Amino acid sequence: MFGQASASRADGRPFVAYHASWYEPPATSAEQTTLARLPRYISIVMLGFARPDTAYDGGDDLASTGLQYPFSRTLLGQAISALKKKNPETKVLVAVGGSGYPGWDRLNEAALVSLVRDIGADGIDVDFEPRDPDCRRNAEGQITCSSDAQWRDYVSRIRKVLPRPYMVTVPGWSVGAYGEGRFINALPKSPWTGIMLPLLRSAEARDIDLVSIMAYDAGPSFSPIEALKAYRSYWPGPLALGIPVMPPTHGEARLSARAAQTLMQDVAANPRAGAMLYALRETPPGHISPDNPDAAMLARAICLGLGLSGCDEPVP
């Protein structure tokens, strides 16, 4: 079972969006925050990012957590409460790690769970990004990586202290489900090819409620839909295909609002697949237009492509 006690909307058609704390403007009330004013069609909000080795001890200062909101922990909790009052089905998770916080060898899951509960969040996004996964194919033709035991350990430890209906989610590398079977020769080749496969076929996969795909910055030969198919062949639960706000850095074409909407129409052919937007509040360089969309434009395009309702509700 894949988080069926968690969020019915996530189990159906997830729209995940990372809320970049470093872009949030100062506020003195919950209603002033952009977090409290997010539209209903975003079903899962990831607060980015908390430190795996957080020293959070219940205080009101968020500095020790890694989250960079320019207000207190109390006000963050009030903003989450206001969002949930407006959109009762929306889930809010604390995204842990990311590319900026590598302290997973000092994972403090007890402090992270205290933070989740103190702000009224619904779970943790385990954003573990090993820098040298050393993935290779074994004698049986399966991918194994040096990070396999770490992935299983982190997911297991967090789930142990955060039982359902709290959610535990993981973002996967763009090529993380390539390297075996019909995807053995899928492009591009990468040191991270197949990195998620050992976790997805492990017993710890049962502890996961949703997988998102960081389907960007992988080069011009990368196909997001092929990556979605690869992940789907190993993961039957809720799956979210990532779309970036910032322009690509490895030679891919810039994703326009129209292209994002068309891509999501293809994703919608899978009943348990949806989108992940990285990240809210981001603004790409240059003149904002449908060909160079910001987070708000892309959010609306994703909503329309997935066939969700209320797509004209603005993203603050």
C-alpha positions in Angstrom: 0.0 0.0 0.0 1.4 3.4 -0.9 0.2 6.0 1.5 -3.5 5.4 1.1 -4.1 6.9 4.5 -2.3 10.0 3.5 -3.9 12.2 0.9 -6.6 11.1 -1.4 -5.7 13.9 -3.8 -2.0 12.8 -3.8 -3.1 9.2 -4.6 -5.2 10.5 -7.5 -3.5 13.3 -9.3 -0.7 15.0 -7.3 0.4 18.5 -8.0 3.6 19.0 -5.9 5.2 22.4 -5.6 8.4 23.3 -3.7 8.0 26.6 -1.7 11.4 28.2 -1.7 11.8 29.7 1.8 14.6 32.0 0.7 12.2 33.9 -1.7 9.5 34.5 0.8 9.0 38.2 1.7 8.8 39.3 5.4 5.4 39.1 7.0 3.9 40.0 10.4 0.7 37.9 10.0 -0.2 34.6 8.5 -2.5 36.2 5.9 0.4 38.2 4.5 2.5 35.2 3.6 2.5 33.7 0.1 2.2 30.3 1.7 -1.2 30.9 3.2 -2.5 32.2 -0.2 -1.5 29.3 -2.5 -4.3 28.0 -4.8 -6.3 24.9 -4.1 -5.0 23.0 -7.1 -1.5 22.6 -5.6 -2.2 19.6 -3.5 1.2 19.1 -1.9 3.5 21.9 -0.8 7.1 21.2 0.1 8.8 23.7 2.4 12.4 23.9 1.3 14.8 23.2 2.8 15.5 21.9 6.3 18.8 20.5 7.4 19.1 16.7 7.9 21.3 17.5 10.9 19.0 20.2 12.3 19.5 21.5 15.8 15.9 22.5 16.2 14.9 22.3 19.9 11.4 23.7 19.9 12.4 27.3 19.8 10.8 30.0 17.7 13.8 30.9 15.6 13.9 29.0 12.4 17.7 29.6 11.8 18.7 26.3 13.3 16.3 24.3 11.1 17.8 25.4 7.7 14.5 26.9 6.6 15.0 30.5 5.5 11.6 32.0 6.1 12.0 35.6 7.3 9.7 35.1 10.3 9.3 32.9 13.3 8.4 29.3 13.6 5.1 30.3 15.2 4.2 32.5 12.2 5.1 29.7 9.8 2.7 27.4 11.7 0.0 30.0 11.5 0.5 30.3 7.8 0.2 26.6 7.3 -3.0 26.6 9.4 -4.4 29.4 7.3 -3.6 27.6 4.1 -5.3 24.4 5.4 -8.3 26.4 6.5 -8.6 27.7 3.0 -7.7 24.5 1.3 -8.5 21.6 3.7 -7.1 18.8 1.5 -3.7 20.5 0.8 -0.7 18.7 2.4 2.4 20.5 3.6 5.7 18.7 4.0 9.1 19.7 5.2 11.6 19.0 2.4 14.9 17.9 4.0 18.3 18.1 2.4 18.5 19.1 -1.2 21.7 20.1 -2.9 22.5 22.7 -0.2 22.4 20.6 3.0 24.5 17.4 2.8 24.6 16.5 6.5 22.8 13.2 6.2 25.5 11.3 8.2 24.2 13.3 11.2 20.5 12.9 10.5 18.5 14.1 13.5 15.1 12.6 12.7 13.7 13.3 16.2 14.3 17.0 15.8 12.8 17.0 12.3 9.7 15.2 13.5 9.4 17.8 16.3 9.5 20.6 13.7 6.9 18.9 11.6 4.5 18.5 14.5 5.2 22.0 15.9 4.3 23.8 12.6 1.4 21.5 11.8 2.9 19.9 8.7 2.0 16.6 7.2 5.3 14.8 6.7 8.8 14.9 5.3 10.3 14.9 1.8 13.6 13.0 1.9 15.7 14.9 -0.6 18.9 12.9 -0.3 21.3 13.8 -3.1 24.5 11.8 -2.9 27.4 13.3 -4.8 29.1 10.1 -5.9 26.6 7.2 -6.0 29.0 4.8 -7.8 26.2 3.0 -9.5 27.0 -0.1 -11.5 25.3 -3.3 -12.8 25.9 -6.5 -10.9 26.1 -10.1 -12.2 22.3 -10.4 -12.2 22.0 -7.2 -14.4 20.6 -5.1 -11.6 21.9 -1.6 -10.7 23.5 -1.3 -7.3 25.0 2.0 -5.8 27.1 3.0 -2.9 24.2 5.0 -1.6 21.7 2.1 -1.5 22.0 1.4 2.3 21.8 5.1 3.1 18.6 5.6 1.1 17.0 2.7 2.9 18.2 3.8 6.3 17.0 7.4 6.0 13.5 6.4 4.7 13.2 3.7 7.3 14.3 6.0 10.2 12.0 8.8 9.2 9.0 6.5 8.7 9.6 4.9 12.1 9.2 8.2 14.0 6.6 9.6 11.6 3.9 6.9 11.1 1.0 7.2 8.7 -1.1 9.2 8.1 2.0 11.4 8.0 3.6 11.3 4.6 7.1 10.3 3.6 8.0 11.2 0.0 11.2 11.1 -2.1 12.4 13.0 -5.1 14.4 10.9 -7.7 17.1 11.8 -10.1 16.1 12.4 -13.7 17.8 9.2 -14.9 17.2 7.4 -11.6 15.0 4.6 -13.1 17.2 4.0 -16.2 19.8 1.3 -16.6 17.8 -2.0 -16.6 15.3 -3.9 -18.8 13.8 -1.9 -21.6 15.5 1.2 -20.2 19.0 -0.2 -20.1 20.2 2.0 -22.9 18.1 5.1 -22.2 19.8 8.4 -22.6 21.6 10.2 -21.2 24.1 8.0 -19.5 25.0 9.4 -16.1 26.8 8.4 -12.9 23.2 8.6 -11.4 21.7 6.2 -13.9 19.5 3.8 -11.9 20.2 5.3 -8.5 16.6 5.0 -7.3 16.0 1.4 -8.4 17.5 -0.4 -5.4 15.2 1.7 -3.1 12.1 1.3 -5.2 12.4 -2.5 -5.1 13.4 -2.7 -1.4 11.1 -3.4 1.5 11.5 0.3 2.5 9.6 1.3 -0.6 6.4 0.4 1.4 7.3 3.4 3.6 7.0 5.9 0.7 3.8 7.7 -0.2 4.9 9.5 -3.4 7.9 9.7 -5.7 8.7 12.9 -7.7 11.1 13.0 -10.6 13.7 15.8 -10.9 13.1 15.7 -14.7 15.4 18.7 -15.6 19.0 19.7 -16.2 19.8 16.3 -17.7 20.8 17.4 -21.2 19.2 17.6 -24.7 18.9 13.8 -25.1 16.7 13.4 -21.9 13.0 12.7 -22.4 10.8 13.5 -19.4 8.0 11.2 -20.6 10.5 8.3 -21.1 11.7 9.0 -17.5 8.1 8.9 -16.3 7.6 5.5 -18.0 10.8 4.2 -16.5 9.8 5.2 -12.9 6.3 3.9 -13.5 7.7 0.4 -14.4 9.1 0.2 -10.9 6.8 2.4 -8.8 3.0 1.9 -8.8 2.2 4.7 -6.4 1.6 8.4 -6.9 4.3 9.8 -9.2 5.0 13.5 -10.0 7.0 14.6 -13.0 9.2 17.7 -12.3 9.1 20.9 -14.2 11.7 23.7 -13.5 11.1 27.4 -13.4 14.7 28.3 -14.1 16.1 27.9 -17.6 18.0 24.7 -18.2 21.8 24.6 -17.8 22.8 21.5 -19.8 21.6 22.3 -23.3 17.9 21.5 -23.2 15.3 23.7 -24.8 13.5 26.2 -22.5 10.1 24.9 -21.5 7.4 27.3 -22.5 4.0 27.5 -20.8 2.4 25.9 -23.8 5.0 23.1 -23.8 4.5 22.5 -20.1 0.7 22.2 -20.6 1.2 19.8 -23.5 3.6 17.7 -21.4 1.1 17.5 -18.6 -1.6 16.3 -20.9 0.7 13.4 -21.8 1.3 12.8 -18.1 -2.4 12.8 -17.4 -2.7 9.6 -19.5 -1.5 7.9 -16.3 -4.2 8.0 -13.6 -1.8 8.2 -10.6 0.7 10.6 -12.2 1.0 14.4 -11.8 3.4 17.2 -11.6 6.2 18.6 -9.4 7.1 22.3 -9.8 10.4 23.6 -8.7 10.1 26.1 -7.3 7.4 28.6 -6.3 8.5 32.2 -6.1 11.3 31.7 -8.6 11.6 34.2 -11.4 13.8 33.3 -14.4 16.1 36.0 -15.9 14.9 38.1 -18.7 11.4 39.3 -19.8 8.6 37.1 -18.3 6.4 35.8 -21.1 4.7 32.5 -22.1 8.0 31.6 -23.7 10.0 32.4 -20.6 7.4 31.6 -17.9 7.7 32.3 -14.2 6.4 30.0 -11.4 2.9 31.4 -11.6 2.6 30.9 -15.4 3.9 27.3 -15.1 1.6 26.5 -12.2 -1.4 27.5 -14.3 -0.1 25.6 -17.3 0.3 22.5 -15.2 -3.1 22.8 -13.7 -4.7 23.1 -17.2 -2.7 20.2 -18.6 -3.6 17.9 -15.7 -7.3 18.8 -16.1 -7.6 20.2 -12.6 -10.1 22.8 -11.5 -9.7 26.4 -10.4 -6.7 27.0 -12.7 -7.3 30.8 -12.9 -6.7 31.1 -9.1 -3.5 33.1 -8.9 -0.2 32.0 -7.4 1.1 34.8 -5.2 
